[in-house]
């Protein structure tokens, strides 16, 4: 019985600690790929507009 109460208390502590953590940080690799894709799309659109 005491072990069950202790494990519940430990689980409650862990839940409280997890709630204090911020959101998971996004990968800089993914962010850079999205950024490069956006810049590439912008360049392509401007190039197509200038051609006509």
PDB file of N, H, CA, C and O in Angstrom:
ATOM      1  N   UNK A   1       0.829  -1.196   0.000  1.00  0.00           N
ATOM      2  CA  UNK A   1       0.000   0.000   0.000  1.00  0.00           C
ATOM      3  C   UNK A   1       0.871   1.256   0.000  1.00  0.00           C
ATOM      4  O   UNK A   1       0.602   2.219  -0.719  1.00  0.00           O
ATOM      5  N   UNK A   2       1.923   1.223   0.825  1.00  0.00           N
ATOM      6  H   UNK A   2       2.141   0.441   1.408  1.00  0.00           H
ATOM      7  CA  UNK A   2       2.795   2.399   0.909  1.00  0.00           C
ATOM      8  C   UNK A   2       3.542   2.615  -0.401  1.00  0.00           C
ATOM      9  O   UNK A   2       3.783   3.751  -0.808  1.00  0.00           O
ATOM     10  N   UNK A   3       3.909   1.505  -1.063  1.00  0.00           N
ATOM     11  H   UNK A   3       3.713   0.582  -0.732  1.00  0.00           H
ATOM     12  CA  UNK A   3       4.614   1.635  -2.343  1.00  0.00           C
ATOM     13  C   UNK A   3       3.704   2.245  -3.399  1.00  0.00           C
ATOM     14  O   UNK A   3       4.138   3.057  -4.216  1.00  0.00           O
ATOM     15  N   UNK A   4       2.421   1.838  -3.371  1.00  0.00           N
ATOM     16  H   UNK A   4       2.069   1.179  -2.708  1.00  0.00           H
ATOM     17  CA  UNK A   4       1.467   2.380  -4.345  1.00  0.00           C
ATOM     18  C   UNK A   4       1.281   3.877  -4.140  1.00  0.00           C
ATOM     19  O   UNK A   4       1.242   4.638  -5.107  1.00  0.00           O
ATOM     20  N   UNK A   5       1.166   4.300  -2.887  1.00  0.00           N
ATOM     21  H   UNK A   5       1.197   3.681  -2.102  1.00  0.00           H
ATOM     22  CA  UNK A   5       1.001   5.726  -2.584  1.00  0.00           C
ATOM     23  C   UNK A   5       2.254   6.504  -2.982  1.00  0.00           C
ATOM     24  O   UNK A   5       2.166   7.624  -3.485  1.00  0.00           O
ATOM     25  N   UNK A   6       3.430   5.896  -2.750  1.00  0.00           N
ATOM     26  H   UNK A   6       3.502   4.986  -2.342  1.00  0.00           H
ATOM     27  CA  UNK A   6       4.676   6.556  -3.110  1.00  0.00           C
ATOM     28  C   UNK A   6       4.807   6.688  -4.625  1.00  0.00           C
ATOM     29  O   UNK A   6       5.266   7.718  -5.119  1.00  0.00           O
ATOM     30  N   UNK A   7       4.408   5.653  -5.364  1.00  0.00           N
ATOM     31  H   UNK A   7       4.035   4.817  -4.962  1.00  0.00           H
ATOM     32  CA  UNK A   7       4.504   5.727  -6.819  1.00  0.00           C
ATOM     33  C   UNK A   7       3.511   6.746  -7.381  1.00  0.00           C
ATOM     34  O   UNK A   7       3.813   7.432  -8.357  1.00  0.00           O
ATOM     35  N   UNK A   8       2.334   6.847  -6.771  1.00  0.00           N
ATOM     36  H   UNK A   8       2.089   6.290  -5.977  1.00  0.00           H
ATOM     37  CA  UNK A   8       1.366   7.856  -7.206  1.00  0.00           C
ATOM     38  C   UNK A   8       1.895   9.263  -6.942  1.00  0.00           C
ATOM     39  O   UNK A   8       1.722  10.170  -7.756  1.00  0.00           O
ATOM     40  N   UNK A   9       2.546   9.425  -5.784  1.00  0.00           N
ATOM     41  H   UNK A   9       2.687   8.688  -5.123  1.00  0.00           H
ATOM     42  CA  UNK A   9       3.123  10.721  -5.451  1.00  0.00           C
ATOM     43  C   UNK A   9       4.249  11.070  -6.434  1.00  0.00           C
ATOM     44  O   UNK A   9       4.362  12.211  -6.881  1.00  0.00           O
ATOM     45  N   UNK A  10       5.075  10.076  -6.761  1.00  0.00           N
ATOM     46  H   UNK A  10       4.983   9.149  -6.397  1.00  0.00           H
ATOM     47  CA  UNK A  10       6.162  10.298  -7.713  1.00  0.00           C
ATOM     48  C   UNK A  10       5.600  10.643  -9.088  1.00  0.00           C
ATOM     49  O   UNK A  10       6.130  11.511  -9.781  1.00  0.00           O
ATOM     50  N   UNK A  11       4.527   9.962  -9.477  1.00  0.00           N
ATOM     51  H   UNK A  11       4.096   9.257  -8.914  1.00  0.00           H
ATOM     52  CA  UNK A  11       3.910  10.234 -10.777  1.00  0.00           C
ATOM     53  C   UNK A  11       3.325  11.644 -10.810  1.00  0.00           C
ATOM     54  O   UNK A  11       3.418  12.331 -11.827  1.00  0.00           O
ATOM     55  N   UNK A  12       2.730  12.071  -9.718  1.00  0.00           N
ATOM     56  H   UNK A  12       2.654  11.513  -8.892  1.00  0.00           H
ATOM     57  CA  UNK A  12       2.184  13.426  -9.646  1.00  0.00           C
ATOM     58  C   UNK A  12       3.297  14.463  -9.745  1.00  0.00           C
ATOM     59  O   UNK A  12       3.139  15.498 -10.392  1.00  0.00           O
ATOM     60  N   UNK A  13       4.431  14.174  -9.094  1.00  0.00           N
ATOM     61  H   UNK A  13       4.560  13.334  -8.568  1.00  0.00           H
ATOM     62  CA  UNK A  13       5.577  15.088  -9.194  1.00  0.00           C
ATOM     63  C   UNK A  13       6.073  15.172 -10.625  1.00  0.00           C
ATOM     64  O   UNK A  13       6.384  16.256 -11.119  1.00  0.00           O
ATOM     65  N   UNK A  14       6.146  14.023 -11.293  1.00  0.00           N
ATOM     66  H   UNK A  14       5.893  13.143 -10.892  1.00  0.00           H
ATOM     67  CA  UNK A  14       6.624  13.998 -12.674  1.00  0.00           C
ATOM     68  C   UNK A  14       5.672  14.758 -13.590  1.00  0.00           C
ATOM     69  O   UNK A  14       6.117  15.484 -14.479  1.00  0.00           O
ATOM     70  N   UNK A  15       4.368  14.598 -13.382  1.00  0.00           N
ATOM     71  H   UNK A  15       4.006  14.008 -12.660  1.00  0.00           H
ATOM     72  CA  UNK A  15       3.386  15.320 -14.190  1.00  0.00           C
ATOM     73  C   UNK A  15       3.513  16.827 -13.989  1.00  0.00           C
ATOM     74  O   UNK A  15       3.417  17.598 -14.945  1.00  0.00           O
ATOM     75  N   UNK A  16       3.729  17.242 -12.742  1.00  0.00           N
ATOM     76  H   UNK A  16       3.807  16.616 -11.966  1.00  0.00           H
ATOM     77  CA  UNK A  16       3.892  18.673 -12.458  1.00  0.00           C
ATOM     78  C   UNK A  16       5.162  19.203 -13.111  1.00  0.00           C
ATOM     79  O   UNK A  16       5.170  20.313 -13.644  1.00  0.00           O
ATOM     80  N   UNK A  17       6.231  18.417 -13.071  1.00  0.00           N
ATOM     81  H   UNK A  17       6.224  17.516 -12.638  1.00  0.00           H
ATOM     82  CA  UNK A  17       7.487  18.840 -13.682  1.00  0.00           C
ATOM     83  C   UNK A  17       7.344  18.938 -15.199  1.00  0.00           C
ATOM     84  O   UNK A  17       7.853  19.875 -15.815  1.00  0.00           O
ATOM     85  N   UNK A  18       6.652  17.972 -15.798  1.00  0.00           N
ATOM     86  H   UNK A  18       6.238  17.211 -15.298  1.00  0.00           H
ATOM     87  CA  UNK A  18       6.442  18.000 -17.247  1.00  0.00           C
ATOM     88  C   UNK A  18       5.602  19.203 -17.661  1.00  0.00           C
ATOM     89  O   UNK A  18       5.804  19.757 -18.741  1.00  0.00           O
ATOM     90  N   UNK A  19       4.666  19.611 -16.814  1.00  0.00           N
ATOM     91  H   UNK A  19       4.502  19.161 -15.936  1.00  0.00           H
ATOM     92  CA  UNK A  19       3.823  20.768 -17.133  1.00  0.00           C
ATOM     93  C   UNK A  19       4.641  22.057 -17.133  1.00  0.00           C
ATOM     94  O   UNK A  19       4.295  23.007 -17.835  1.00  0.00           O
ATOM     95  N   UNK A  20       5.710  22.099 -16.360  1.00  0.00           N
ATOM     96  H   UNK A  20       5.990  21.327 -15.789  1.00  0.00           H
ATOM     97  CA  UNK A  20       6.535  23.305 -16.309  1.00  0.00           C
ATOM     98  C   UNK A  20       7.447  23.443 -17.521  1.00  0.00           C
ATOM     99  O   UNK A  20       7.887  24.545 -17.847  1.00  0.00           O
ATOM    100  N   UNK A  21       7.729  22.334 -18.183  1.00  0.00           N
ATOM    101  H   UNK A  21       7.372  21.439 -17.917  1.00  0.00           H
ATOM    102  CA  UNK A  21       8.602  22.390 -19.355  1.00  0.00           C
ATOM    103  C   UNK A  21       7.898  23.126 -20.479  1.00  0.00           C
ATOM    104  O   UNK A  21       6.680  23.030 -20.627  1.00  0.00           O
ATOM    105  N   UNK A  22       8.666  23.860 -21.269  1.00  0.00           N
ATOM    106  H   UNK A  22       9.656  23.938 -21.149  1.00  0.00           H
ATOM    107  CA  UNK A  22       8.097  24.552 -22.408  1.00  0.00           C
ATOM    108  C   UNK A  22       7.842  23.572 -23.536  1.00  0.00           C
ATOM    109  O   UNK A  22       8.157  22.388 -23.422  1.00  0.00           O
ATOM    110  N   UNK A  23       7.277  24.062 -24.614  1.00  0.00           N
ATOM    111  H   UNK A  23       7.021  25.024 -24.706  1.00  0.00           H
ATOM    112  CA  UNK A  23       7.048  23.187 -25.754  1.00  0.00           C
ATOM    113  C   UNK A  23       8.379  22.722 -26.342  1.00  0.00           C
ATOM    114  O   UNK A  23       9.400  23.397 -26.211  1.00  0.00           O
ATOM    115  N   UNK A  24       8.351  21.582 -26.978  1.00  0.00           N
ATOM    116  H   UNK A  24       7.521  21.034 -27.084  1.00  0.00           H
ATOM    117  CA  UNK A  24       9.569  21.025 -27.553  1.00  0.00           C
ATOM    118  C   UNK A  24      10.081  21.951 -28.656  1.00  0.00           C
ATOM    119  O   UNK A  24       9.318  22.418 -29.502  1.00  0.00           O
ATOM    120  N   UNK A  25      11.376  22.202 -28.626  1.00  0.00           N
ATOM    121  H   UNK A  25      11.995  21.823 -27.939  1.00  0.00           H
ATOM    122  CA  UNK A  25      11.963  23.114 -29.605  1.00  0.00           C
ATOM    123  C   UNK A  25      12.009  22.445 -30.977  1.00  0.00           C
ATOM    124  O   UNK A  25      12.333  21.263 -31.094  1.00  0.00           O
ATOM    125  N   UNK A  26      11.685  23.212 -32.004  1.00  0.00           N
ATOM    126  H   UNK A  26      11.422  24.172 -31.909  1.00  0.00           H
ATOM    127  CA  UNK A  26      11.711  22.662 -33.346  1.00  0.00           C
ATOM    128  C   UNK A  26      13.150  22.520 -33.822  1.00  0.00           C
ATOM    129  O   UNK A  26      14.050  23.209 -33.340  1.00  0.00           O
ATOM    130  N   UNK A  27      13.345  21.644 -34.745  1.00  0.00           N
ATOM    131  H   UNK A  27      12.614  21.085 -35.136  1.00  0.00           H
ATOM    132  CA  UNK A  27      14.679  21.408 -35.276  1.00  0.00           C
ATOM    133  C   UNK A  27      15.103  22.568 -36.166  1.00  0.00           C
ATOM    134  O   UNK A  27      14.329  23.022 -37.009  1.00  0.00           O
ATOM    135  N   UNK A  28      16.322  23.043 -35.982  1.00  0.00           N
ATOM    136  H   UNK A  28      16.950  22.674 -35.297  1.00  0.00           H
ATOM    137  CA  UNK A  28      16.849  24.133 -36.815  1.00  0.00           C
ATOM    138  C   UNK A  28      17.010  23.670 -38.255  1.00  0.00           C
ATOM    139  O   UNK A  28      16.927  24.479 -39.179  1.00  0.00           O
ATOM    140  N   UNK A  29      17.238  22.376 -38.454  1.00  0.00           N
ATOM    141  H   UNK A  29      17.305  21.719 -37.704  1.00  0.00           H
ATOM    142  CA  UNK A  29      17.383  21.840 -39.816  1.00  0.00           C
ATOM    143  C   UNK A  29      16.066  22.003 -40.580  1.00  0.00           C
ATOM    144  O   UNK A  29      16.051  22.456 -41.725  1.00  0.00           O
ATOM    145  N   UNK A  30      14.971  21.628 -39.934  1.00  0.00           N
ATOM    146  H   UNK A  30      14.983  21.260 -39.004  1.00  0.00           H
ATOM    147  CA  UNK A  30      13.653  21.751 -40.581  1.00  0.00           C
ATOM    148  C   UNK A  30      13.352  23.216 -40.866  1.00  0.00           C
ATOM    149  O   UNK A  30      12.871  23.548 -41.950  1.00  0.00           O
ATOM    150  N   UNK A  31      13.630  24.096 -39.905  1.00  0.00           N
ATOM    151  H   UNK A  31      14.021  23.826 -39.025  1.00  0.00           H
ATOM    152  CA  UNK A  31      13.380  25.520 -40.102  1.00  0.00           C
ATOM    153  C   UNK A  31      14.179  26.070 -41.279  1.00  0.00           C
ATOM    154  O   UNK A  31      13.656  26.855 -42.070  1.00  0.00           O
ATOM    155  N   UNK A  32      15.429  25.669 -41.399  1.00  0.00           N
ATOM    156  H   UNK A  32      15.854  25.032 -40.756  1.00  0.00           H
ATOM    157  CA  UNK A  32      16.268  26.161 -42.499  1.00  0.00           C
ATOM    158  C   UNK A  32      15.782  25.632 -43.846  1.00  0.00           C
ATOM    159  O   UNK A  32      15.829  26.346 -44.848  1.00  0.00           O
ATOM    160  N   UNK A  33      15.313  24.378 -43.872  1.00  0.00           N
ATOM    161  H   UNK A  33      15.274  23.798 -43.058  1.00  0.00           H
ATOM    162  CA  UNK A  33      14.789  23.826 -45.130  1.00  0.00           C
ATOM    163  C   UNK A  33      13.540  24.582 -45.574  1.00  0.00           C
ATOM    164  O   UNK A  33      13.378  24.877 -46.758  1.00  0.00           O
ATOM    165  N   UNK A  34      12.667  24.893 -44.635  1.00  0.00           N
ATOM    166  H   UNK A  34      12.798  24.653 -43.673  1.00  0.00           H
ATOM    167  CA  UNK A  34      11.448  25.646 -44.951  1.00  0.00           C
ATOM    168  C   UNK A  34      11.811  27.056 -45.421  1.00  0.00           C
ATOM    169  O   UNK A  34      11.219  27.566 -46.372  1.00  0.00           O
ATOM    170  N   UNK A  35      12.776  27.678 -44.760  1.00  0.00           N
ATOM    171  H   UNK A  35      13.257  27.264 -43.987  1.00  0.00           H
ATOM    172  CA  UNK A  35      13.216  29.017 -45.138  1.00  0.00           C
ATOM    173  C   UNK A  35      13.783  29.018 -46.555  1.00  0.00           C
ATOM    174  O   UNK A  35      13.435  29.876 -47.367  1.00  0.00           O
ATOM    175  N   UNK A  36      14.655  28.058 -46.848  1.00  0.00           N
ATOM    176  H   UNK A  36      14.937  27.361 -46.188  1.00  0.00           H
ATOM    177  CA  UNK A  36      15.251  27.981 -48.190  1.00  0.00           C
ATOM    178  C   UNK A  36      14.186  27.715 -49.252  1.00  0.00           C
ATOM    179  O   UNK A  36      14.259  28.257 -50.355  1.00  0.00           O
ATOM    180  N   UNK A  37      13.212  26.893 -48.929  1.00  0.00           N
ATOM    181  H   UNK A  37      13.153  26.453 -48.033  1.00  0.00           H
ATOM    182  CA  UNK A  37      12.125  26.635 -49.864  1.00  0.00           C
ATOM    183  C   UNK A  37      11.310  27.886 -50.140  1.00  0.00           C
ATOM    184  O   UNK A  37      10.901  28.131 -51.275  1.00  0.00           O
ATOM    185  N   UNK A  38      11.079  28.670 -49.110  1.00  0.00           N
ATOM    186  H   UNK A  38      11.411  28.471 -48.188  1.00  0.00           H
ATOM    187  CA  UNK A  38      10.342  29.925 -49.284  1.00  0.00           C
ATOM    188  C   UNK A  38      11.108  30.918 -50.133  1.00  0.00           C
ATOM    189  O   UNK A  38      10.532  31.576 -51.000  1.00  0.00           O
ATOM    190  N   UNK A  39      12.405  31.030 -49.888  1.00  0.00           N
ATOM    191  H   UNK A  39      12.873  30.495 -49.184  1.00  0.00           H
ATOM    192  CA  UNK A  39      13.231  31.944 -50.682  1.00  0.00           C
ATOM    193  C   UNK A  39      13.287  31.473 -52.137  1.00  0.00           C
ATOM    194  O   UNK A  39      13.200  32.282 -53.060  1.00  0.00           O
ATOM    195  N   UNK A  40      13.431  30.160 -52.335  1.00  0.00           N
ATOM    196  H   UNK A  40      13.502  29.502 -51.585  1.00  0.00           H
ATOM    197  CA  UNK A  40      13.458  29.620 -53.695  1.00  0.00           C
ATOM    198  C   UNK A  40      12.158  29.881 -54.433  1.00  0.00           C
ATOM    199  O   UNK A  40      12.172  30.207 -55.620  1.00  0.00           O
ATOM    200  N   UNK A  41      11.040  29.740 -53.745  1.00  0.00           N
ATOM    201  H   UNK A  41      11.029  29.475 -52.781  1.00  0.00           H
ATOM    202  CA  UNK A  41       9.737  30.012 -54.364  1.00  0.00           C
ATOM    203  C   UNK A  41       9.603  31.481 -54.726  1.00  0.00           C
ATOM    204  O   UNK A  41       9.090  31.819 -55.792  1.00  0.00           O
ATOM    205  N   UNK A  42      10.060  32.344 -53.846  1.00  0.00           N
ATOM    206  H   UNK A  42      10.476  32.068 -52.979  1.00  0.00           H
ATOM    207  CA  UNK A  42       9.998  33.784 -54.114  1.00  0.00           C
ATOM    208  C   UNK A  42      10.840  34.151 -55.332  1.00  0.00           C
ATOM    209  O   UNK A  42      10.396  34.912 -56.192  1.00  0.00           O
ATOM    210  N   UNK A  43      12.043  33.614 -55.404  1.00  0.00           N
ATOM    211  H   UNK A  43      12.404  32.995 -54.705  1.00  0.00           H
ATOM    212  CA  UNK A  43      12.921  33.884 -56.552  1.00  0.00           C
ATOM    213  C   UNK A  43      12.290  33.373 -57.829  1.00  0.00           C
ATOM    214  O   UNK A  43      12.344  34.050 -58.855  1.00  0.00           O
ATOM    215  N   UNK A  44      11.689  32.187 -57.788  1.00  0.00           N
ATOM    216  H   UNK A  44      11.644  31.637 -56.954  1.00  0.00           H
ATOM    217  CA  UNK A  44      11.065  31.617 -58.985  1.00  0.00           C
ATOM    218  C   UNK A  44       9.905  32.500 -59.457  1.00  0.00           C
ATOM    219  O   UNK A  44       9.773  32.763 -60.652  1.00  0.00           O
ATOM    220  N   UNK A  45       9.071  32.953 -58.530  1.00  0.00           N
ATOM    221  H   UNK A  45       9.177  32.739 -57.559  1.00  0.00           H
ATOM    222  CA  UNK A  45       7.930  33.804 -58.891  1.00  0.00           C
ATOM    223  C   UNK A  45       8.419  35.130 -59.475  1.00  0.00           C
ATOM    224  O   UNK A  45       7.900  35.592 -60.491  1.00  0.00           O
ATOM    225  N   UNK A  46       9.408  35.734 -58.839  1.00  0.00           N
ATOM    226  H   UNK A  46       9.830  35.358 -58.014  1.00  0.00           H
ATOM    227  CA  UNK A  46       9.927  37.020 -59.365  1.00  0.00           C
ATOM    228  C   UNK A  46      10.571  36.845 -60.729  1.00  0.00           C
ATOM    229  O   UNK A  46      10.460  37.719 -61.590  1.00  0.00           O
ATOM    230  N   UNK A  47      11.245  35.719 -60.929  1.00  0.00           N
ATOM    231  H   UNK A  47      11.335  35.010 -60.230  1.00  0.00           H
ATOM    232  CA  UNK A  47      11.874  35.462 -62.229  1.00  0.00           C
ATOM    233  C   UNK A  47      10.813  35.287 -63.303  1.00  0.00           C
ATOM    234  O   UNK A  47      10.962  35.789 -64.417  1.00  0.00           O
ATOM    235  N   UNK A  48       9.738  34.572 -62.970  1.00  0.00           N
ATOM    236  H   UNK A  48       9.616  34.164 -62.065  1.00  0.00           H
ATOM    237  CA  UNK A  48       8.648  34.375 -63.934  1.00  0.00           C
ATOM    238  C   UNK A  48       7.935  35.687 -64.251  1.00  0.00           C
ATOM    239  O   UNK A  48       7.519  35.909 -65.388  1.00  0.00           O
ATOM    240  N   UNK A  49       7.793  36.541 -63.268  1.00  0.00           N
ATOM    241  H   UNK A  49       8.130  36.361 -62.344  1.00  0.00           H
ATOM    242  CA  UNK A  49       7.137  37.837 -63.492  1.00  0.00           C
ATOM    243  C   UNK A  49       8.013  38.730 -64.362  1.00  0.00           C
ATOM    244  O   UNK A  49       7.501  39.458 -65.213  1.00  0.00           O
ATOM    245  N   UNK A  50       9.310  38.683 -64.163  1.00  0.00           N
ATOM    246  H   UNK A  50       9.726  38.091 -63.472  1.00  0.00           H
ATOM    247  CA  UNK A  50      10.219  39.529 -64.937  1.00  0.00           C
ATOM    248  C   UNK A  50      10.325  39.053 -66.382  1.00  0.00           C
ATOM    249  O   UNK A  50      10.598  39.859 -67.271  1.00  0.00           O
ATOM    250  N   UNK A  51      10.118  37.770 -66.635  1.00  0.00           N
ATOM    251  H   UNK A  51       9.897  37.115 -65.913  1.00  0.00           H
ATOM    252  CA  UNK A  51      10.248  37.234 -67.979  1.00  0.00           C
ATOM    253  C   UNK A  51       9.120  37.681 -68.887  1.00  0.00           C
ATOM    254  O   UNK A  51       9.302  37.751 -70.102  1.00  0.00           O
ATOM    255  N   UNK A  52       7.975  37.981 -68.334  1.00  0.00           N
ATOM    256  H   UNK A  52       7.827  37.924 -67.346  1.00  0.00           H
ATOM    257  CA  UNK A  52       6.837  38.340 -69.188  1.00  0.00           C
ATOM    258  C   UNK A  52       6.679  39.840 -69.352  1.00  0.00           C
ATOM    259  O   UNK A  52       5.767  40.293 -70.043  1.00  0.00           O
TER     260      UNK A  52
END
